[in-house]
């Protein structure tokens, strides 16, 4: 046990005078007395080894051997022989005025570093209340700010506030995926207030700001990042086009009776149309027997199935081809070639005069400069919100596991502490 105590509390072997371990049912007590050493009086600075008395201090400790454990520290009070001042010896097991061991606090904070672990789970494991765990977390979570990155990603997630769903704004470094900050609002006034407090010298270092097609982000970026190119993340453009195709497919599908083969094809095999065709396994064979009894053969290749569906309607085929065309450009075009491709896309869309395509063309025309900018590269990577999408998934997990945080500052603190590499534990990392 003595060796365990030495290891747990980073003590030297000659610092311990006595250690006892007492087990009572599901509780355990560790009785510790440190070796008496000469002490310096905090009042006059004189040296003394005179013990006035002993005081027992009971401290909550982490679970040991599946037992709820307490440390009973037999703490000496010394008396200065020069000025008669009485003072206690140093307590290596906790912080001043705390009734919990430092090791316990450390264990709690290490557990909460895992974004999938909840306050309630830690409380249960440590035989503490959730309120106590939260209080410890808020006191010892160390958040170190990072400088504004050269490539800044801005996105949003749903957050909970007073039983309402609101958007929280997430900002991250594209190259490191480290979170710059998490804000409780994405409203223009709130973002302007936030960025205006950051010195212009720091904001001027940002070269790229990657966003979705939320107009406020563009407006704010253009105001507060004078040297940055605003970029629309390619994923959101692809998503826009895919949604337009889905809308077209559903419109065409609903023209047919629900009992027809045409309707069933477009209903049950839409996933093959939604995929990028270059990434489908076109020669795979699909068994149609579950859905059809009169179809031309029971088995059909994916490629033939796609062509069969596209042959049902000319508008469906056109929108599908435009979707595939843009997907190819997104993979292969450079910053020098994409602008002319977008112009051709817009012209073709208006010529076909299909509502879904026309709507896409209007959006692309409005955001053309920002879409083109996304084909720039920084540190060998194309500008994208991909890293922040991964971050958002983990933030949502924290929010979900916490059943929605009513206290946004606590939510923000948990996110930054759990997900950023530079976060630490106050009092332990100093």
Secondary structure, DSSP 8 states (H G I E B T S, - for coil): -HHHHHHHTT--GGGEEEEEEEEETTEEEEEEEE----EE-TTT--EE--EEEEEEEEEEEEEETTEEEEEEEEEEEEE-TTT--EEE---TTS-TT-SB-HHHHHHHHHHHTSTT--HHHHHHHHT--HHHHHHHHHHHEE-------SEEEEEEEEEEETTEEEEEEEEEETTT--EEEEES---HHHHHHHHHTS-HHHHTT--EEEE-S-HHHHHHHHHH-TT-EEEE-HHHHHHHHHHHHHHHHHHHHTTS-TTSHHHHHHHHSHHHHHS-GGGS-TT-EEE-TTT-SSSS-SEEEHHHHHHHHHTT-HHHHHHHHHHHHHHHHHHH--TTTHHHHHHHHHHHHHHHT-HHHHHHHHHHHHTHHHHHHTT-EETTEE--SHHHHHHHHHHHHHHHHTT--S-HHHHHHHHHHHH-TT-EETTT--
